[in-house]
Amino acid sequence: MDADARSLNDLLESGGLKQMISEPTHKRGHTLDLLIVRESEGIIDNIRVLPAMPSDHAAIMFTAALARPPASRQQVRHRMLRSIDYEQFSRDIEGNFSNIGDLDDLDLAQKVDTYNSTLKAALDKHAAISSRSIQLRPHAPWYDESLKARPRKLRSAERKWRKSGTVTDKQMMKASLTDYQCVLKKAKCAYHREKIAGSNSKELFKVVHELTVERSDQLLPSHSSKDELCQRFSDYFNDKISKLRASTTNVKLSPVPSSTEATLERSACQLEEFHQVSEKDVRKIIKSKKVKTCALDPVPACVFSGCLNTLLPAITDMANQSLMSANFPTSLKSAVVTPILKKQNLDPEDLKNFRPISNIPLLGKVIERVVSQQLTSYLASNSSPI
């Protein structure tokens, strides 16, 4: 034993550790692969060094007296959305929504409440919430049924080689290993190539981000409970808005230049009211962007899209009533707010480093887009250089 090996053993002994490998583990006769355990724990047994491996290092096999860790499981609540019969779902809500435009005695807020309650009741009927326990596994969408047979074939070839020890069986095992690695790589490449080819510019950016940036859990300040953290964020953002409003209360506006006043006097166009939209207009607005819902919506995006033809008259009526009455229902002003760290290298304990991302109900988004479309069209038609 040379001086370096003795120094290592002395260091291990001083810490109550022991190196268990006493045979060469490299093809040149050196012991380069170590197995270190605590001297007080007799959990390692039946140590074997297998030199005849594809690598220049030997494989070390041993028996460890350790209990197999339990599989990570999680209790989830879900709905069987794929089992929904959209024809029957639409028939169940059609009676409520076909007459919603005739309910003149209801104000807009009541119509929105009827819209939400009807959809929620239909969703609970066709896809009730249920609980189940799932085993957490790594996400590998390219790993399909055809790939699952490859590891079994590889393990079979390895067992055959270990039993016979022949060069032919060893070569067959190495060929199976190489084949499995190649097939796995091709499956990954084909999956990502297809995903990239079918992506628009926004989706492509997201795909590249997933491939090149390491996944990390959402960073949040330390907290004792979710309710306590939500209250802290709410107080901080509300206080920030109050300070911003207070800072602009007494701001004096600059006088309008005389040339600008003359231009404004000559401009006779005014946006006095919004015009009503048709079901075709509303459908076009909804289809112009990807349908996204939030936790405040009565149904998820897939169900909304599946029964859009039935929902369209009610949505159009509520959008027109909102335009004509200049009223945006209070229930649609509520939003799910997600705090996002502005930059990954910022301190998550400081609330000022977070940006609030709000997501309002889908019906509110549709009304916003209707207003935005008409306002943008008006500005484009009546703009003139000042």
C-alpha positions in Angstrom: 0.0 0.0 0.0 1.5 3.3 -1.0 1.6 6.5 1.0 -1.5 8.1 -0.6 -3.6 5.0 0.1 -2.4 4.9 3.7 -3.3 8.6 4.1 -6.7 7.9 2.7 -7.3 5.0 5.1 -6.1 7.1 8.1 -8.5 9.9 7.1 -11.4 7.5 6.8 -10.7 5.8 10.1 -10.5 9.2 11.8 -14.1 9.8 10.7 -15.3 6.3 11.6 -15.5 5.2 8.0 -14.1 2.1 6.2 -13.2 1.4 2.5 -14.6 -2.0 1.6 -12.9 -2.7 -1.8 -9.6 -4.7 -1.6 -9.3 -5.8 -5.2 -8.1 -3.9 -8.3 -11.0 -2.3 -10.1 -9.2 -0.9 -13.2 -7.8 -3.0 -16.0 -4.3 -1.8 -15.2 -4.4 -3.3 -11.7 -5.3 -0.2 -9.7 -8.1 0.2 -7.1 -9.8 3.3 -8.4 -13.4 2.6 -7.5 -14.2 2.8 -3.8 -17.1 1.7 -1.5 -17.0 3.6 1.7 -19.4 2.9 4.7 -19.5 3.6 8.4 -17.6 1.1 10.5 -20.5 0.8 12.9 -23.0 -0.1 10.3 -22.8 -3.6 8.9 -25.2 -3.0 6.0 -22.9 -4.1 3.1 -22.3 -7.8 2.3 -21.4 -10.2 -0.5 -19.1 -7.7 -2.3 -18.0 -8.8 -5.8 -15.7 -7.2 -8.4 -16.7 -8.0 -12.0 -13.7 -7.2 -14.2 -15.1 -8.4 -17.5 -17.1 -5.3 -18.4 -17.3 -3.1 -21.5 -15.6 -0.3 -19.6 -12.0 -0.2 -18.4 -13.4 0.0 -14.9 -14.9 -3.1 -13.2 -18.4 -3.2 -11.9 -18.8 -3.6 -8.1 -21.8 -5.6 -6.9 -22.9 -5.9 -3.3 -25.9 -6.5 -1.1 -27.1 -3.6 1.0 -29.4 -4.2 3.9 -31.6 -1.2 3.2 -35.3 -1.0 3.0 -36.6 0.0 -0.4 -37.9 3.6 -0.2 -41.7 3.8 -0.7 -42.8 5.2 -4.1 -43.7 8.9 -4.0 -47.5 9.2 -4.2 -49.8 12.2 -4.3 -53.5 12.5 -3.7 -55.1 14.5 -6.5 -58.6 15.7 -7.3 -59.7 15.5 -10.9 -62.6 15.4 -13.3 -63.0 12.8 -16.1 -63.3 15.5 -18.8 -62.6 13.2 -21.7 -65.8 11.2 -20.8 -68.1 14.2 -21.3 -70.7 13.8 -24.0 -70.8 17.4 -25.4 -74.1 16.9 -27.2 -75.8 15.9 -24.0 -73.9 18.6 -22.1 -75.1 21.2 -24.5 -78.7 20.0 -24.3 -78.6 20.3 -20.5 -77.6 24.0 -20.6 -79.3 25.0 -23.8 -82.7 25.7 -22.1 -81.0 28.2 -19.7 -78.9 29.9 -22.3 -81.4 30.1 -25.2 -83.6 32.4 -23.1 -81.0 34.4 -21.3 -81.3 37.3 -23.7 -85.1 37.5 -23.0 -84.5 37.9 -19.2 -84.9 41.6 -19.3 -85.8 41.7 -15.7 -82.3 40.5 -14.8 -79.4 42.9 -14.7 -76.0 42.0 -16.1 -74.6 40.8 -12.8 -77.5 38.3 -12.4 -77.0 37.0 -15.9 -73.3 36.4 -15.2 -74.2 34.6 -12.0 -76.8 32.5 -13.9 -74.2 31.7 -16.6 -71.7 30.5 -14.0 -74.1 28.5 -11.8 -75.6 26.7 -14.8 -72.2 25.7 -16.2 -71.0 24.6 -12.8 -74.1 22.4 -12.2 -73.7 20.8 -15.7 -70.0 20.1 -15.1 -70.7 18.5 -11.7 -73.3 16.3 -13.4 -71.2 15.1 -16.3 -67.8 15.1 -14.7 -68.0 15.1 -10.9 -64.8 15.7 -8.9 -63.2 12.5 -7.6 -60.0 11.8 -5.7 -57.3 9.3 -6.5 -53.7 8.5 -5.5 -51.1 8.7 -8.2 -47.5 7.6 -8.3 -45.1 10.4 -9.2 -42.9 9.5 -12.2 -40.4 11.5 -14.3 -42.1 13.2 -17.3 -41.0 11.5 -20.5 -43.6 11.9 -23.2 -41.5 10.2 -25.8 -41.3 7.0 -23.8 -44.1 4.9 -25.4 -45.1 1.3 -25.3 -42.6 0.3 -28.1 -39.7 1.4 -25.9 -40.8 -0.5 -22.7 -39.8 -3.8 -24.3 -36.2 -2.7 -24.9 -35.0 -2.7 -21.3 -36.5 -6.2 -20.8 -34.5 -7.4 -23.8 -31.4 -5.8 -22.5 -31.7 -7.3 -19.0 -32.3 -10.7 -20.6 -29.1 -10.4 -22.6 -27.2 -9.3 -19.5 -28.4 -12.3 -17.4 -27.5 -14.7 -20.2 -24.0 -13.3 -20.4 -23.5 -13.4 -16.6 -24.6 -17.0 -16.6 -22.5 -18.2 -19.5 -19.6 -15.7 -19.4 -18.9 -16.3 -23.1 -17.5 -13.6 -25.4 -20.4 -14.1 -27.8 -23.0 -13.4 -25.1 -21.0 -10.4 -24.0 -21.0 -8.9 -27.5 -24.8 -9.6 -27.8 -25.4 -7.8 -24.5 -23.3 -4.8 -25.7 -25.2 -4.8 -29.0 -28.5 -4.7 -27.1 -27.3 -1.8 -24.9 -26.2 0.2 -28.0 -29.4 -0.5 -29.8 -31.5 0.6 -26.8 -29.5 3.8 -26.4 -29.9 4.6 -30.1 -33.6 3.9 -30.2 -34.1 6.1 -27.1 -32.2 8.9 -28.6 -34.1 8.7 -31.9 -37.4 8.7 -30.0 -36.4 11.9 -28.1 -35.2 13.6 -31.3 -38.4 12.6 -33.2 -40.7 13.9 -30.4 -38.9 17.3 -30.1 -38.5 17.7 -33.9 -42.3 17.1 -34.4 -43.1 19.5 -31.5 -40.8 22.2 -32.9 -42.1 21.8 -36.5 -45.7 22.3 -35.3 -45.0 25.4 -33.2 -45.7 29.0 -33.9 -43.2 31.7 -32.8 -44.6 31.9 -29.3 -44.8 28.2 -28.8 -41.3 27.7 -30.2 -39.8 30.1 -27.6 -41.5 28.0 -24.9 -40.2 24.7 -26.3 -36.6 26.1 -26.6 -36.9 27.4 -23.0 -38.0 24.0 -21.7 -35.0 22.3 -23.5 -32.3 24.7 -22.5 -33.3 26.0 -19.1 -33.2 23.8 -16.1 -36.6 23.3 -14.4 -36.9 24.8 -10.9 -39.8 25.1 -8.4 -41.5 28.4 -8.2 -39.5 30.6 -5.8 -41.6 32.1 -3.0 -40.8 33.8 0.3 -40.6 31.6 3.4 -44.1 31.2 5.0 -45.9 29.3 7.7 -49.1 28.8 5.6 -50.5 29.6 2.2 -53.1 31.9 3.7 -50.4 33.9 5.5 -48.3 34.3 2.4 -51.3 35.3 0.3 -52.2 38.0 2.9 -48.7 39.3 2.8 -48.6 39.7 -0.9 -52.1 41.2 -0.9 -51.1 43.8 1.7 -47.9 44.6 -0.2 -49.5 45.1 -3.6 -52.4 47.1 -2.2 -50.1 49.4 -0.3 -48.0 49.8 -3.5 -51.0 50.9 -5.5 -52.2 53.3 -2.8 -48.8 55.0 -2.7 -48.7 55.2 -6.5 -52.1 56.9 -6.5 -51.2 59.2 -3.7 -48.0 60.3 -5.6 -50.0 61.4 -8.6 -52.9 63.1 -6.8 -51.4 66.6 -6.8 -49.5 66.4 -10.0 -50.0 69.5 -12.2 -50.5 68.9 -15.8 -48.5 70.8 -18.3 -50.4 73.4 -20.3 -51.6 72.3 -23.7 -49.7 74.0 -26.6 -51.7 76.4 -28.7 -51.1 74.3 -31.8 -52.6 71.3 -30.1 -55.7 73.3 -29.0 -56.3 74.4 -32.6 -56.0 70.8 -33.8 -58.4 69.5 -31.1 -60.9 72.2 -32.0 -60.8 71.2 -35.6 -61.4 67.6 -34.7 -65.1 66.9 -34.6 -65.0 63.1 -34.2 -66.0 61.7 -30.9 -66.5 58.1 -29.6 -69.9 58.5 -28.0 -70.9 54.9 -27.7 -69.9 51.3 -28.5 -71.9 49.4 -31.1 -73.4 46.0 -30.5 -71.6 42.9 -31.8 -73.0 39.8 -33.5 -72.5 36.1 -32.6 -70.2 35.9 -35.6 -68.0 38.8 -34.2 -67.8 37.2 -30.8 -66.9 33.8 -32.3 -64.1 35.4 -34.3 -62.8 37.2 -31.2 -62.8 34.0 -29.2 -61.1 32.0 -32.0 -58.5 34.7 -32.6 -56.5 33.6 -29.5 -56.0 30.4 -27.6 -58.8 29.8 -25.1 -57.4 30.0 -21.6 -59.4 29.8 -18.4 -58.5 30.2 -14.7 -59.7 28.8 -11.4 -62.6 31.3 -11.3 -64.2 30.0 -14.5 -67.1 27.6 -14.2 -65.7 25.2 -16.7 -62.2 24.5 -18.1 -61.1 25.6 -21.6 -61.7 22.3 -23.3 -65.4 22.2 -22.1 -65.9 25.8 -23.1 -64.6 25.1 -26.6 -66.7 21.9 -26.8 -70.0 23.6 -26.2 -69.2 27.1 -27.7 -72.1 27.0 -30.2 -74.5 26.7 -27.3 -72.8 29.4 -25.1 -72.4 31.9 -27.9 -75.9 33.5 -27.8 -75.6 34.1 -24.0 -72.0 35.4 -24.3 -73.0 37.8 -27.1 -76.0 39.1 -25.1 -74.0 39.7 -22.0 -71.2 41.4 -24.0 -73.7 43.7 -25.7 -75.5 44.5 -22.4 -72.1 45.4 -20.9 -71.3 47.8 -23.9 -74.7 49.5 -23.9 -74.9 49.9 -20.1 -71.2 50.9 -19.7 -71.0 48.3 -16.9 -68.4 45.6 -16.3 -69.7 43.1 -13.7 -67.9 43.1 -10.4 -67.6 39.3 -10.4 -65.6 39.5 -13.6 -63.1 41.9 -12.0 -61.9 39.3 -9.6 -58.6 37.6 -10.7 -56.3 34.8 -9.8 -53.0 36.6 -9.0 -49.7 34.7 -9.3 -46.6 36.4 -8.0 -43.6 35.8 -10.3 -40.0 36.5 -9.4 -38.8 39.2 -11.8 -35.4 37.6 -12.2 -34.2 34.2 -11.0 -31.2 35.7 -9.2 -33.2 38.1 -7.1 -33.9 37.5 -3.4 -37.3 35.8 -3.0 -37.6 37.0 0.6 -38.1 40.6 -0.7 -41.7 41.1 -1.9 -40.6 44.0 -4.2 -38.8 41.5 -6.4 -42.1 39.9 -7.4 -44.4 40.9 -10.3 -48.2 40.1 -9.9 -49.7 38.3 -12.9 -53.5 38.5 -13.0 -55.8 36.1 -14.8 -59.5 37.1 -14.9 -62.4 34.8 -16.0 -62.8 34.0 -19.7 -66.1 35.9 -20.0 -64.4 39.1 -18.8 -61.5 38.6 -21.3 -64.1 38.3 -24.2 -65.8 41.6 -23.2 -62.3 43.3 -22.9 -61.4 42.1 -26.4 -64.7 43.4 -27.8 -64.0 46.9 -26.3 -60.4 46.8 -27.3 -61.3 45.9 -30.9 -63.7 48.8 -31.2 -61.5 51.3 -29.5 -58.5 50.3 -31.7 -60.6 50.6 -34.8 -61.8 54.1 -33.8 -58.3 55.3 -33.1 -57.0 53.9 -36.4 -59.8 55.6 -38.3 -59.6 59.0 -36.6 -56.0 59.5 -35.8 -54.2 62.5 -37.1 -50.7 63.9 -36.5 -50.6 66.7 -33.9 
